[in-house]
């Protein structure tokens, strides 16, 4: 069962079949997907929703559907994931990530939700290296700004070529991190 997290303006909740259409629109937007190898087809997006929902059935963490409480509108996802690929010095890890529709950018929704997810992670998840990481392409400055706002720090020694995107111009990724000690000391709050 997917636990729910509430923030001031958002509900992080389980995935529903009704989420598939708005999530497919988000994944089909070239602005949202600028820092990914391509947009997703409707089928790929639907499969991603099914996978995100199923992850909660076998794992104590996952990616939540993010819904605005004022409009009950799905705006994307925020959550924790354990990458299934291998990269020396990167995996195993627990990654915090988000993807929101472009019209919801600039409102502070990503950092607001991510702070709640960090708290959940440090309170309820067994973390490799006692840390939570986040990574993105070198040019994705918007996402890096969210990482900075929530207290994660750039770890230049862990910059890497994402193994799932060989040959793609955005393959080089930066990694940001926060450990339990930093979290407990209030670095992110």
QUIURVEN-V76494 format. One record per pair of residues at least 24 apart in sequence whose C-alpha atoms are under 8 Angstrom apart, sorted by the first residue. I is the first residue (numbers start at 0). J is the second residue. D is the distance in Angstrom with one decimal. If there is no record, write none. Layout:
BEGIN
I&J&D + I&J&D
END
This chain:
BEGIN
0&55&6.4 + 0&56&6.2 + 1&55&5.8 + 1&56&7.8 + 4&115&7.1 + 4&116&8.0 + 5&115&7.8 + 6&111&6.9 + 6&112&6.6 + 6&115&7.0 + 7&111&7.9 + 8&67&6.0 + 8&68&5.6 + 8&69&7.1 + 8&108&7.8 + 9&65&6.6 + 9&66&5.5 + 9&67&4.7 + 9&68&5.2 + 9&108&7.7 + 9&112&7.1 + 10&65&5.9 + 10&66&5.2 + 10&67&6.4 + 10&68&6.2 + 11&63&5.3 + 11&64&5.6 + 11&65&4.7 + 11&66&6.3 + 11&77&7.6 + 11&112&7.7 + 12&63&5.4 + 12&64&5.3 + 12&65&6.6 + 12&66&7.6 + 13&52&6.8 + 13&63&6.0 + 13&64&6.0 + 14&48&6.9 + 14&51&7.6 + 14&52&5.6 + 14&63&7.0 + 14&64&5.6 + 18&73&6.7 + 19&44&7.3 + 19&45&5.7 + 19&48&6.8 + 21&73&6.9 + 21&74&8.0 + 22&73&7.6 + 22&74&7.9 + 22&75&6.5 + 25&75&7.5 + 25&99&7.4 + 25&100&5.4 + 25&101&7.9 + 30&101&7.0 + 31&98&7.7 + 31&99&7.5 + 31&100&6.5 + 31&101&5.9 + 34&135&8.0 + 34&136&6.5 + 34&138&7.6 + 34&139&6.3 + 34&169&6.9 + 35&169&7.5 + 36&164&7.4 + 36&167&6.8 + 36&169&7.5 + 59&123&7.8 + 59&124&6.9 + 60&120&7.9 + 60&124&7.1 + 74&99&5.5 + 74&100&5.6 + 74&103&6.9 + 75&99&4.3 + 75&100&6.1 + 77&109&7.5 + 77&112&6.7 + 77&113&6.6 + 77&116&7.6 + 78&113&7.2 + 78&116&6.0 + 79&116&7.3 + 79&120&7.5 + 84&162&7.2 + 84&163&7.5 + 85&162&7.5 + 86&161&7.9 + 86&162&7.0 + 88&157&6.7 + 89&157&6.9 + 91&127&6.5 + 92&126&7.1 + 92&127&5.6 + 92&128&7.7 + 92&130&7.8 + 92&131&7.1 + 92&132&7.1 + 93&126&6.4 + 93&127&7.0 + 93&130&7.5 + 93&131&5.4 + 93&132&6.3 + 94&131&5.7 + 94&132&4.8 + 94&133&5.1 + 94&134&7.7 + 95&131&6.7 + 95&132&6.2 + 95&133&5.4 + 96&133&6.4 + 109&145&6.9 + 110&145&5.7 + 110&146&7.9 + 110&148&6.6 + 110&149&6.1 + 113&149&7.1 + 114&149&6.2 + 114&187&7.8 + 121&179&6.5 + 121&182&7.9 + 128&178&7.9 + 129&178&5.7 + 129&179&5.8 + 130&176&6.8 + 130&177&5.6 + 130&178&3.9 + 130&179&6.0 + 131&176&5.8 + 131&177&5.6 + 131&178&6.3 + 132&174&6.8 + 132&175&5.6 + 132&176&4.3 + 132&177&6.5 + 133&174&5.8 + 133&175&5.2 + 133&176&6.3 + 134&172&6.3 + 134&173&5.5 + 134&174&4.4 + 134&175&6.1 + 135&172&5.2 + 135&173&5.8 + 135&174&7.0 + 136&169&5.7 + 136&170&6.7 + 136&171&5.9 + 136&172&4.3 + 136&173&6.2 + 137&169&7.3 + 137&171&6.3 + 137&172&5.3 + 137&173&5.7 + 138&169&7.8 + 146&175&6.9 + 148&187&7.5 + 149&187&5.1 + 149&188&7.3 + 150&177&7.0 + 150&186&5.8 + 150&187&3.9 + 150&188&7.4 + 151&175&5.5 + 151&176&4.9 + 151&177&5.0 + 151&187&7.3 + 152&176&5.3 + 152&177&6.5
END
